[in-house]
Amino acid sequence: MQTQINLLKAMEQDFKITRKIFLNLKTGWFDNSKGKSNLVFAKELTLEQIQGRYRLNLNDNHEKVQEFFFDIEWSPFTDEGEKIVMITKEIANKYFPRLKRAAKRLLFPILKYIPKDFIYIRASGTGLHIVFFIKGLKSMDEWALITRYLIHKSKLQNTKNATKLVFGLDKDTILSSDRKIAEFGSWNKLKKDFKEEVDYLNYAVYLSVDDFFKAKQYPFCQDFKSVKYPDKYQYLEFPKKLLEDAKNAKLDSMDEFSSNNSNINDSLNNKNKSTANELTQVKTRRIIEFKGKIPKNDPAYQLVKHCKCYWNMLRDENAPWYARQFLVKFLKYVLKLDREQILKLIDKYAGWSDYNPRITAFYVNKHFRKGTCETKVMKPPRKKTLVKYGLCMNNSGKCVYTKR
């Protein structure tokens, strides 16, 4: 009987993996790579169950194998457009037929080039992952082109920042050049007990293509010992017809993948204008008026003293995630507040409609831990960045706060 750790050790040996891509943690994704790293080789894993790993890129292994990973999901809304606060098994099962139809729209184009025995389908708890491995690509440009081509052929909508019920793909995450992924046997404990987004515990299980077509309801798994794994990860020699068809599709001319820079790696590593516009148009800003009085010795006074740019991020009922990140960076690196002071200020003055103290503390903590994405850039955002994302209306002159 296959186990998670044996599956990953065999993968490392068969693909001759040269990079530490396995996260030696049972829950969460904290990677303290600047200090004592939680990233290890599979042979160094000390836990029976881990949450996941980084997607395997061709430069991570001697065999030059590239992993393709697609997320098929639905946005948490009802058919009537109401936000779903807590996902239940009943909801997941109700939506499964439409999720399955969406997955088929991607799976059929893939099956044209990849035999079914080389395709791995993962039921993560609410969504589905479709995974396969190819050997023989020359560059990450070819990976990105093929990925974009398959997304285009599926004709699925982007679920990123959806404001209604959408069955589709998280296209932004799929096209990330270096991304973290859940493994077979990973669980949704963080979503259940911390974020409180689901009310059930689930472990990600393997479905063969045949099992997927036969499935009538969502394949839940509530016990780690009952998780089904593939016998092994296999790679396929590069089907040249796939790249030829991707090139002939002329994707750069299509609106869904339009970019100001034709270089694919640049489009992966930089947020282009179309992405920025998409982010800033998620919801209309609604600044909630604060009717109290802010003492001059309160750090919040500095947010209204000269310019209300950061104050508005704090009081915006629909503040997007990136605005909250910018705010915390400003409070830490300009006002020099510590973790407790930042949490106290947010708790006292936040106008966010979805404010949750526990979740806020979780993300603020990441700004004070080495090795997280939040500590890679240890300075506040530039003024032009705030203007770009529609958070600063002053298009001329320097920032009165940061002089940048």
KEFIRO-906208 format. One record per residue (C-alpha): x, y, z; residue in three letters. Coordinates in pm, whole numbers, plus 32768, in hexadecimal, padded with zeros to 4 digits. Layout:
N
XYZALA
...
This chain:
404
800080008000MET
808C81517F97GLN
80D282648096THR
810E83D6806BGLN
827983CF80D7ILE
82CE82A67FF7ASN
8224834D7ECFLEU
82F684887F00LEU
843C83CE7F3ALYS
840783087DFAALA
83B784497D40MET
84FB84E77DB8GLU
85C683B57D53GLN
851F83787C01ASP
852B84E67B94PHE
8684851F7C2FLYS
860C86577CE6ILE
872687467D42THR
866888537E03ARG
85C588457F58LYS
845888687EF7ILE
83A8879E8007PHE
8315885A8130LEU
835787998271ASN
821B881D8319LEU
80CE87788360LYS
7FFA88B4835BTHR
80268A0182ACGLY
81278A8B81BCTRP
821E8B4B8298PHE
83708B3381EDASP
84858BC982C1ASN
85818BAD81A6SER
864C8CD88220LYS
86998C2A8366GLY
866A8ABC83B8LYS
85AD8A438287SER
8480895E828EASN
84CC88FE8125LEU
857B87AF810AVAL
85C38696801APHE
84C3857B8025ALA
85C7849480C0LYS
85E3858B81E2GLU
846F85968236LEU
842D854983A3THR
82B0855283A0LEU
81C184438330GLU
80E185508297GLN
8148869C81FAILE
807487B2816AGLN
812187CE801BGLY
824688457F4EARG
82AE89327E3ATYR
824488DA7CD9ARG
835E88237C28LEU
840388FE7B1EASN
84F388797A19LEU
861F89217ABEASN
85D6886A7C04ASP
863B87117B86ASN
874186637AB1HIS
863785BE79D7GLU
85B78718796ELYS
845186B879C0VAL
834D87CE79CFGLN
821087B07A9DGLU
80C7883D7A1DPHE
7FC9888F7B2CPHE
7E6789157AFAPHE
7D6F89827C06ASP
7BFE89527BB1ILE
7B1F89F57CB3GLU
79E68ABC7CF7TRP
79C98C107D9ASER
79118C0A7EEAPRO
77C28C9E7E83PHE
765F8C1D7E65THR
75A58C177D1BASP
74F98D547D93GLU
76478E057DC0GLY
765A8DF97F3CGLU
77AF8DBE7FDBLYS
77D78C66807BILE
78768C9A81D0VAL
789A8B2A8230MET
78B78A108133ILE
781388C68195THR
7824876E80F9LYS
76C087A08083GLU
772688D77FBFILE
785C882D7F2EALA
778987057EBDASN
767F87E87E2BLYS
7785889D7D5BTYR
784587637CF8PHE
778C871B7BB0PRO
77DF88797B30ARG
794388617BB5LEU
796987177AFCLYS
78E987B179B9ARG
79E888CA79DEALA
7AFE87CE7A1AALA
7A99870D78E1LYS
7ABD88487810ARG
7C2D884F7871LEU
7C6486D8787ELEU
7BEE8690771BPHE
7CF187777676PRO
7E0086E07755ILE
7D9C857B76F7LEU
7DD685D5758ALYS
7F4D85DB75DATYR
7F7F852B772BILE
7F1483BC7761PRO
7E2A83907887LYS
7F2382BA794CASP
800A83E97962PHE
7EFD84D179EFILE
7EC784F77B66TYR
7D82858D7BEBILE
7D7A86067D52ARG
7C3D864C7E19ALA
7CB387557F0DSER
7B7787817FDCGLY
7AA188697F08THR
7B5B88867DBCGLY
7C2387A87CD3LEU
7D8E87AB7C5CHIS
7E00871B7B0FILE
7F7386C57B06VAL
8064862E7A09PHE
81DC862779CBPHE
8296865C7881ILE
840586237831LYS
84B786D97719GLY
844F8846772DLEU
8566893B76DDLYS
84F98A5B77BASER
83F18AE478A7MET
83758BB2777FASP
82FB8A7076E1GLU
82538A067828TRP
819C8B52783CALA
81338B4776CFLEU
80A589E876EFILE
7FF78A407835THR
7F558B70779AARG
7EEF8AA7766ATYR
7E3E899D773BLEU
7D908AA9780AILE
7D1C8B4C76C6HIS
7C9B8A037639LYS
7BCE89C47775SER
7B148B107746LYS
7AE88B1D78C0LEU
7ABD8C63797DGLN
7BB98CEA7A77ASN
7B488CB67BE0THR
7C468DB07C69LYS
7B928ECC7D1EASN
7A3E8E567C9DALA
79128F0D7D30THR
78128E057CCDLYS
78008C8A7CA8LEU
79018C1D7BA5VAL
79748ABC7B4FPHE
7ACA8ADF7AB1GLY
7C408B037AE1LEU
7D1B8BD37BC6ASP
7DE38C487A99LYS
7EC98D357B58ASP
7F3D8C247C45THR
7F608B217B30ILE
804A8C0A7A72LEU
81208C587BA3SER
82898C067B4ESER
82E18B757CA5ASP
81B38AFF7D67ARG
815B8A2C7E93LYS
806B890A7E63ILE
7FB1881C7F46ALA
800886AB7F37GLU
7F3A856F7F47PHE
7EFF853D80BAGLY
7EFE86B18111SER
7DDC872B81E4TRP
7D0488618202ASN
7D3688938379LYS
7DA189FE834ALEU
7C648A4C8288LYS
7B8B89958386LYS
7C1789F884D9ASP
7CC18B468495PHE
7C268BF28369LYS
7AD58B4B83B1GLU
7A868B33823DGLU
7A0F89C7824BVAL
796488FB835BASP
7A0087A7830DTYR
7B59870C8314LEU
7BD1867781CCASN
7D0A85D4813ETYR
7D6785FA7FCFALA
7D4284B37F0EVAL
7DAA842A7DBBTYR
7CB783E47CA3LEU
7D1683357B63SER
7C7683C37A29VAL
7B88829B7A23ASP
7B2B82CE7B93ASP
7AEB843E7B4BPHE
79F983F07A2FPHE
793F82F67B0DLYS
791F83E17C3AALA
77B984477C89LYS
780685187DBCGLN
793485C87E50TYR
7A3A84C87EC8PRO
7A6C85378030PHE
7B69848E8116CYS
7B6184D3828CGLN
7C7883E782FAASP
7DEA8400829DPHE
7E10828582A1LYS
7CFD8269819ASER
7DA68350809DVAL
7DD282B87F44LYS
7F1C83027E91TYR
7F9882B97D31PRO
808F819B7D1DASP
819B82927CACLYS
81CE83D77BF3TYR
822B83997A88GLN
82A0848B797DTYR
82578486780BLEU
834E84D376F5GLU
82F986257661PHE
81DD860D7561PRO
825A87017457LYS
80FE872873C1LYS
809187D67503LEU
819688E774E0LEU
8151890C736CGLU
7FDD893E73ACASP
80268A3674C5ALA
81068B0473E0LYS
800B8AFE72C3ASN
7EF78B7A73ABALA
7F9F8CD273B5LYS
7F338D0D751BLEU
7FDE8E5F753BASP
7ECE8EF67462SER
7DB58E78753FMET
7D178F5E7640ASP
7D218E5C7759GLU
7E9D8E567751PHE
7EED8FB476D1SER
802290537768SER
80F89183772AASN
822C90A57729ASN
82438F807639SER
83488ECD770CASN
82918DBC77CCILE
837D8DB778F4ASN
83488F2C7923ASP
81D28EF8791FSER
81FA8DF57A33LEU
82E08EBF7B10ASN
824B901A7AE9ASN
80E990947B25LYS
808A913279DBASN
7F8C924579AALYS
7E6E915D795BSER
7EA490A27AA2THR
7EB391E67B66ALA
7D6F925D7AC6ASN
7CCA91127B1AGLU
7D3191347C85LEU
7CC1929B7CADTHR
7B6C92557C14GLN
7B0A913C7CFDVAL
7A1E920F7DCDLYS
79CE93817DE6THR
7A82942A7F05ARG
79A094958020ARG
7A5395618129ILE
799B954A8275ILE
79959695832EGLU
7A31968D8489PHE
79619768856FLYS
7A42975586A0GLY
7B6B982F86FALYS
7CCE97B486C4ILE
7DC4982A87D2PRO
7F0898C28752LYS
7FD497C38815ASN
7F1C96A58766ASP
7FE496128640PRO
7EA596248571ALA
7EC197A0857CTYR
7FEA97848491GLN
7F0196E38391LEU
7E259819837BVAL
7F20992D83CBLYS
7F9B99728268HIS
7EFB987C8174CYS
7DE4977F81A6LYS
7E6C968080AFCYS
7EBB957681B6TYR
7D9A95DF8293TRP
7CAE95948172ASN
7D459438814FMET
7CF3940182BDLEU
7B91948B82A0ARG
7B3693F6814DASP
7A1693058181GLU
7A85923E8050ASN
7BFE925D8083ALA
7CAC91597FA3PRO
7DBF9079802CTRP
7EDB913C7F89TYR
7E6892858027ALA
7E7391E4817FARG
7FD291648138GLN
804392C180CEPHE
7FAA9352820BLEU
8062926082F0VAL
81AD92A68240LYS
8176941C8273PHE
812193F083E3LEU
82549317841ALYS
836193C2834BTYR
82F595308355VAL
823F955784A1LEU
8322944C853ELYS
8202939D85F0LEU
82329240867BASP
8146911D8648ARG
806B91658778GLU
804B92D68724GLN
7FE2928885BFILE
7EDB918F862FLEU
7E5592828731LYS
7E3C93998630LEU
7D8B92BD8532ILE
7C9C92318637ASP
7C3F939086A6LYS
7C17943D8557TYR
7BE293398441ALA
7AAC936C836EGLY
7AD3922182B2TRP
7988916D828ASER
7A31901982ACASP
7B1B907583CCTYR
7B7D8F438497ASN
7C7B8F7A85B2PRO
7D0C8E19859CARG
7D418E1F8425ILE
7DCC8F808435THR
7EC38F178543ALA
7F2E8DEF846EPHE
7F8A8ECD8346TYR
80258FE38418VAL
81028EDE84C0ASN
81928E84836CLYS
82248FE38354HIS
82F28F97848CPHE
83778E3D8430ARG
84AF8E038363LYS
848A8D448221GLY
83228D9E81CDTHR
82BC8E4B808CCYS
82598F78815EGLU
83C08FAF81D7THR
84688F948084LYS
842E910A804FVAL
846E91C28195MET
83F2931E813BLYS
82A793C880F2PRO
821A93D17F90PRO
828194E37EA1ARG
818B95F67E56LYS
8174958B7CEALYS
810D94317D60THR
7FF094C37E2DLEU
7F8495987D03VAL
7F9394667C20LYS
7EA693A67D04TYR
7DB894C97D2DGLY
7E1195027E9BLEU
7EAC965D7E74CYS
7E0497727DAEMET
7F2D98617DB2ASN
7FCD98277C5EASN
80D399367C83SER
81DE99857D82GLY
828798AA7E87LYS
81DC97E67F97CYS
81BD98B680D4VAL
81FB977F81A3TYR
831696BF80FFTHR
83B597C08012LYS
83AD96B27F05ARG
